[in-house]
Amino acid sequence: MPRLLLLGLGLALIVGVWFFREPLRQQIRESATLANDAPTPENVSDMIEQAADPRAALLAAWNSGKIVHREVAIRSLSRINPAPQELPPEFESILLTAALDPDMNVRETAIGILRERKHPALAALASEQLKDPDQQIRLLGLNYLKAASAGVGVPFAAALLDDPDIAVLGMSLKLLENWSGEEFGAKLRDTVQVENKTSGLREFQSEGVSKTKAAAENAKAWWAEHQKEFSPVKLQVPAEAYTARRPVPAPDFQLHALDGKLVRLSDLRGKVVLMNFWTTWCTACVGEMPALVALQKKYGDKLVIIGVSLDYVPDRHGHIGGHAAVEEQKHREGDHEDHEANAAALKRVREKVARTAKARNINYPVLLDEHNEVGGRYNGGELPTTVIVDAEGNVRRRFVGTRGMAVFDAMIAEASSPPSLTPGTAPTDRKSWESFLKPTGL
């Protein structure tokens, strides 16, 4: 009798597993994806969309605090809850906080969704971007103020007529022209950057800079005459955009540097860390290195800069570090199982990284991310990607593209202070900007 009972229980278990195999499989996949620090964005997207409850899966991905998961979650929000469906309170909370997120990719996506939905907080959140020390975020704010009325937009654009960045100044001028109907002599083509063939960086042309500054003087004269016609604008950022924010923990890792030393992120706790993801074949990455070298000289042991080489990660053509893929090389050499060929190819990549580091006088550790372990965790494939981590081990900035010394100084100062839980107060006149951009706390 006991044997029959056990047999019956066994059969019932098998039948139960058979009928519930798909939900179990989905649950296992969701748990594995959420536990993975470096899944592909496609894996996270599939996990959310194929979940029994996509909304719950999206929230779980966002609340994981992991960089790849968060980026995919915010991108998935419009698909899971398309307009004109009303936003659930938890989704609205995500959008409000994401509009001021330390990850610029998340921030851009969130503000775009708020615009699509004509959210009443859009103008306030867009204006908040104008107070940021990063010129790319100020440009983002201006872009989403375009649809504002003249009464709202003109005072904000006028406040940027002393902006230190020419692109921000140029867009402010064009918006002022659109709102006022005046012509100040501003041309957006004068603020288009051209790649410097030597450094690889994109730079403004001196003639365009002169024209833009001259147009700004004309606009200042107009504003001095007409400012009294515009009432002060007070846009209220929802308090939840700040109070609902949660830290974004920087995923720990360990990698070997070019000199063979093992570097662990957790060992650097207590200091601000700047991680720069780059490759030897990325001209903008290499062009940015002098600024990073200067930063390291300036801050010494008060700042840790780490260059993470992703040369080992194949590009979209399957090439590694500017060389043909290892498998292609082995095929040409006629030995598909030759581990020596594999090691030789990887050695060539390492030598290329070392040559670049030496040629550029890099004075900070260069780590070799052979298996994209760190690049995957920080979604560093779009180059150059920079991540700034504070002394407590939380991500305070993540962005793509190059930045100048003044912006880096401001970001380092920001990471050296407690996170703000109130609207920003970054000034927009030139003298105040110069003071604001000076590093403090280091």
C-alpha positions in Angstrom: 0.0 0.0 0.0 2.7 2.5 0.9 4.4 1.8 -2.5 1.1 2.4 -4.3 0.7 5.7 -2.4 4.3 6.8 -3.3 3.7 5.8 -6.9 0.5 7.8 -7.0 2.2 10.8 -5.4 5.0 10.5 -7.9 2.6 10.4 -10.9 0.7 13.4 -9.5 4.0 15.3 -9.2 4.9 14.4 -12.8 1.5 15.4 -14.1 1.7 18.7 -12.1 5.1 19.5 -13.5 3.9 18.7 -17.0 0.9 21.0 -16.7 2.8 23.8 -15.0 6.0 23.4 -17.0 5.7 26.7 -18.9 5.0 28.9 -15.8 7.9 27.2 -14.0 10.1 27.8 -17.0 9.2 31.4 -17.1 9.7 31.8 -13.4 13.2 30.2 -13.6 14.1 32.4 -16.6 12.9 35.6 -14.8 14.8 34.7 -11.6 18.0 33.9 -13.6 17.8 37.1 -15.6 17.2 39.2 -12.5 20.2 37.6 -10.8 22.5 38.1 -13.8 24.6 41.2 -13.4 25.5 41.3 -17.1 22.6 39.9 -19.3 22.2 41.2 -22.8 19.5 43.9 -23.2 17.7 41.4 -25.5 17.5 38.8 -22.7 16.0 41.3 -20.2 13.6 42.6 -22.9 12.4 39.0 -23.6 12.1 38.3 -19.9 9.8 41.2 -19.5 7.6 40.8 -22.6 7.2 37.0 -22.2 6.5 37.1 -18.5 3.0 36.0 -17.2 2.8 39.5 -15.7 4.9 41.9 -17.8 4.2 44.8 -15.6 5.5 43.0 -12.5 8.5 41.8 -14.5 9.2 45.4 -15.6 9.0 46.6 -12.0 11.3 43.8 -10.8 13.9 44.7 -13.5 13.8 48.4 -12.5 13.9 47.7 -8.8 16.9 45.3 -9.2 19.0 48.5 -9.4 21.2 46.9 -12.1 22.2 49.1 -15.0 21.2 46.9 -17.9 18.0 45.9 -16.3 17.0 49.5 -15.5 17.7 50.8 -19.1 15.6 48.0 -20.6 12.8 48.5 -18.1 12.4 52.2 -18.9 12.5 51.4 -22.7 9.9 48.7 -22.2 7.5 50.9 -20.3 5.8 52.4 -23.4 5.3 48.9 -24.9 3.9 47.4 -21.7 1.7 50.4 -20.9 1.2 52.3 -24.2 -0.5 55.7 -24.4 -3.3 56.6 -24.0 -3.6 54.0 -21.2 -3.4 55.6 -17.8 -0.1 55.2 -16.0 -0.3 53.1 -12.9 1.1 55.0 -9.9 4.2 52.8 -9.7 5.0 53.5 -13.4 4.5 57.2 -13.0 6.9 57.2 -10.1 9.5 55.4 -12.2 9.2 58.0 -15.0 9.5 61.0 -12.6 12.6 59.7 -10.9 14.1 58.4 -14.2 13.8 62.0 -15.6 16.6 62.9 -13.2 18.4 59.6 -13.3 22.2 59.4 -12.9 22.2 57.3 -16.2 21.8 59.7 -19.1 20.3 56.9 -21.3 17.6 56.3 -18.7 17.0 60.1 -18.4 16.6 60.6 -22.1 14.1 57.8 -22.5 12.0 58.9 -19.5 11.7 62.5 -20.7 10.8 61.3 -24.2 7.9 59.1 -22.7 6.7 62.1 -20.6 6.6 64.2 -23.8 4.7 61.5 -25.7 2.1 61.4 -22.9 1.9 65.2 -22.6 2.7 64.8 -18.9 2.0 68.0 -16.9 5.4 67.8 -15.2 7.3 67.8 -18.5 8.1 71.5 -18.6 9.3 71.5 -15.0 11.5 68.5 -15.5 12.9 69.8 -18.8 13.8 73.1 -17.1 15.5 71.2 -14.3 17.9 69.7 -16.9 19.1 73.3 -17.6 20.7 73.5 -14.2 23.0 70.4 -14.8 26.7 70.9 -15.3 26.7 68.5 -18.2 26.1 70.4 -21.4 24.5 67.4 -23.0 21.8 67.3 -20.4 21.3 71.1 -20.7 20.8 70.5 -24.5 18.3 67.7 -23.6 16.3 70.1 -21.5 16.2 72.7 -24.2 15.1 70.2 -26.7 12.1 69.3 -24.6 11.2 73.0 -23.9 10.7 73.6 -27.6 7.0 73.1 -27.4 6.6 75.5 -24.4 4.9 78.8 -24.8 7.0 82.0 -25.1 5.9 83.0 -21.7 7.4 79.9 -20.2 10.4 79.3 -22.6 11.9 82.8 -23.1 13.1 83.4 -19.5 14.8 80.0 -19.4 16.5 80.5 -22.7 17.5 84.0 -21.8 19.1 82.7 -18.6 21.5 80.6 -20.7 22.9 83.5 -22.8 26.1 83.2 -20.8 26.3 79.4 -21.0 29.9 78.2 -21.4 29.0 75.6 -24.0 28.6 76.9 -27.6 26.1 74.3 -28.6 23.8 75.2 -25.6 24.2 78.8 -26.4 23.4 78.3 -30.0 20.2 76.3 -29.3 19.1 78.9 -26.6 19.5 81.6 -29.3 17.4 79.8 -31.9 14.7 79.1 -29.4 14.7 82.8 -28.4 14.4 83.7 -32.0 11.5 81.4 -32.5 9.6 82.6 -29.4 10.3 86.3 -29.9 10.2 86.6 -33.6 13.5 88.5 -33.5 16.7 87.7 -35.4 19.9 87.8 -33.4 22.2 86.4 -36.1 22.2 82.9 -34.7 22.7 79.9 -37.0 22.7 76.4 -35.7 25.3 75.4 -38.3 27.7 77.7 -36.5 27.5 75.3 -33.5 28.1 72.1 -35.4 31.3 70.4 -34.2 33.8 69.0 -36.7 36.1 66.1 -35.9 39.7 67.1 -35.2 41.8 64.8 -37.4 44.7 64.8 -34.9 42.8 64.3 -31.6 39.8 62.5 -32.9 37.6 64.8 -30.8 34.8 66.9 -32.2 35.4 70.6 -31.8 33.7 73.9 -32.5 35.1 76.1 -35.3 36.5 79.4 -34.2 34.4 81.4 -36.8 31.2 79.7 -35.6 32.1 80.4 -32.0 32.6 84.1 -32.7 29.3 84.4 -34.6 27.4 82.7 -31.9 28.8 84.9 -29.1 28.0 88.0 -31.2 24.5 86.8 -31.6 24.3 86.2 -27.8 25.3 89.9 -27.2 22.4 91.0 -29.5 20.0 88.7 -27.6 21.2 90.1 -24.3 20.4 93.6 -25.4 17.0 92.5 -26.5 16.3 90.8 -23.2 17.4 93.8 -21.2 14.8 95.8 -23.1 12.0 93.2 -22.9 12.6 91.3 -19.7 9.9 93.3 -17.9 7.3 91.9 -20.3 7.8 88.4 -18.9 6.7 87.3 -15.5 9.0 85.1 -13.5 8.4 81.5 -14.3 8.0 79.1 -11.4 7.6 75.5 -12.5 7.2 73.0 -9.7 9.1 69.7 -10.1 7.0 66.9 -8.4 8.6 66.1 -5.0 8.4 62.4 -5.9 11.0 63.0 -8.6 13.5 63.4 -5.8 12.1 61.6 -2.8 11.4 58.3 -4.6 15.0 58.1 -5.9 17.0 55.0 -4.9 20.7 54.4 -5.1 22.1 52.7 -8.1 24.8 50.3 -6.7 27.9 50.0 -8.9 28.4 46.3 -9.7 31.6 44.9 -8.2 34.2 43.3 -10.4 37.8 42.3 -10.5 40.1 42.6 -13.6 43.8 42.5 -14.3 45.6 45.6 -15.3 48.2 45.8 -18.0 50.9 45.4 -15.4 49.2 42.2 -14.1 47.9 43.8 -10.9 44.4 42.6 -9.9 42.0 45.5 -9.4 38.7 45.1 -7.5 36.2 47.9 -7.4 35.1 47.1 -3.9 38.7 47.7 -2.7 38.4 51.4 -3.9 35.4 52.1 -1.6 35.9 55.5 0.1 37.1 57.3 -3.0 35.4 58.6 -6.1 36.0 56.3 -9.0 35.8 57.3 -12.7 35.6 54.4 -15.1 36.1 55.0 -18.8 35.2 52.2 -21.3 37.2 52.5 -24.5 38.9 50.7 -27.3 42.1 51.4 -29.3 40.0 51.8 -32.5 37.6 54.4 -31.1 39.1 57.7 -32.1 36.9 59.7 -29.7 38.1 57.4 -26.8 41.7 58.0 -27.6 41.2 61.7 -28.1 39.6 62.0 -24.7 42.6 60.4 -22.9 44.6 63.7 -22.4 41.7 65.1 -20.4 41.6 61.9 -18.2 45.4 62.1 -17.8 45.1 65.7 -16.7 42.3 64.8 -14.2 44.5 62.2 -12.7 47.4 64.6 -12.3 45.1 67.2 -10.8 43.4 65.0 -8.2 46.2 62.5 -7.4 45.1 59.8 -4.9 41.9 61.6 -4.2 40.4 60.3 -7.4 40.7 56.8 -8.9 40.5 56.7 -12.7 40.2 53.3 -14.4 40.4 52.7 -18.2 38.5 49.5 -19.1 39.7 48.3 -22.5 36.9 46.5 -24.5 39.3 45.6 -27.3 38.7 41.9 -26.7 34.9 42.3 -27.4 34.1 41.6 -31.0 32.6 44.5 -33.0 29.6 44.0 -35.3 31.9 42.7 -38.0 33.3 40.0 -35.6 36.7 41.8 -35.4 38.5 42.0 -32.1 40.7 45.0 -31.3 40.9 46.0 -34.9 42.0 42.5 -35.9 40.1 39.8 -37.6 38.2 37.6 -35.2 40.2 34.8 -33.6 38.1 32.1 -35.4 38.8 33.7 -38.7 42.5 33.7 -38.0 42.5 30.1 -37.0 40.6 29.2 -40.2 43.2 30.9 -42.3 46.0 29.1 -40.5 44.2 25.8 -41.2 43.9 24.7 -37.6 40.5 25.0 -35.9 41.6 23.5 -32.6 44.9 25.4 -32.2 44.8 27.1 -28.8 48.2 28.7 -29.6 46.6 30.6 -32.5 43.9 31.8 -30.1 46.5 32.9 -27.5 48.6 34.7 -30.2 45.6 36.7 -31.4 44.7 37.8 -27.9 48.3 38.7 -27.3 48.3 41.0 -30.3 45.3 42.8 -28.9 47.0 43.2 -25.5 50.1 44.6 -27.2 48.0 47.1 -29.1 46.3 48.3 -25.9 49.7 48.6 -24.2 51.1 50.6 -27.1 48.2 53.0 -27.0 48.5 53.4 -23.3 52.2 54.2 -23.6 51.8 56.5 -26.5 49.2 58.5 -24.7 51.1 58.6 -21.4 48.2 57.1 -19.5 48.9 57.6 -15.8 46.0 55.5 -14.5 45.3 51.7 -14.6 44.1 50.1 -17.8 42.1 47.0 -17.2 41.7 44.2 -19.8 38.0 43.1 -20.0 38.7 39.9 -22.0 35.2 38.5 -21.6 33.1 41.7 -21.5 32.3 40.9 -17.8 32.5 44.6 -16.8 31.4 46.1 -20.0 28.3 43.9 -19.9 27.5 45.0 -16.3 27.8 48.7 -17.1 26.4 48.5 -20.7 29.6 50.0 -21.9 29.4 48.9 -25.5 28.6 52.4 -26.9 31.9 54.2 -26.8 33.2 56.0 -24.9 31.1 55.3 -21.9 32.0 56.9 -18.6 30.7 55.9 -15.2 31.4 57.9 -12.0 31.0 56.1 -8.7 30.9 57.8 -5.3 32.7 56.8 -2.1 29.8 54.7 -1.0 29.9 52.6 -4.2 26.9 54.1 -5.9 26.7 55.2 -9.6 26.4 59.0 -9.7 26.8 59.5 -13.4 26.7 57.3 -16.5 26.9 58.8 -19.9 28.1 58.2 -23.5 30.5 60.5 -25.3 33.4 62.8 -24.4 33.4 65.6 -21.9 35.8 68.4 -21.1 37.7 69.1 -17.9 35.3 71.7 -16.5 32.4 69.2 -16.7 34.5 66.4 -15.2 35.4 68.7 -12.4 31.8 69.5 -11.6 30.8 65.8 -11.8 33.6 64.8 -9.5 32.6 67.5 -7.0 29.0 66.2 -7.2 30.1 62.7 -6.5 32.0 63.9 -3.5 28.8 65.3 -1.9 25.6 63.6 -0.7 23.0 63.0 -3.4 20.5 66.0 -3.7 17.0 65.3 -2.6 15.8 68.8 -3.7 15.7 70.5 -7.0 19.1 71.6 -8.3 20.4 75.1 -8.0 23.1 75.2 -10.7 23.5 78.9 -11.8 23.5 80.0 -15.5 25.4 83.3 -15.5 29.1 83.0 -16.5 30.7 84.1 -13.2 28.6 81.8 -11.2 29.2 79.0 -13.6 33.0 79.4 -13.2 32.6 79.2 -9.4 30.1 76.3 -9.7 32.4 74.3 -11.9 35.3 74.5 -9.5 35.7 71.1 -7.7 34.9 71.0 -4.0 35.1 68.4 -1.4 38.3 66.8 -2.7 
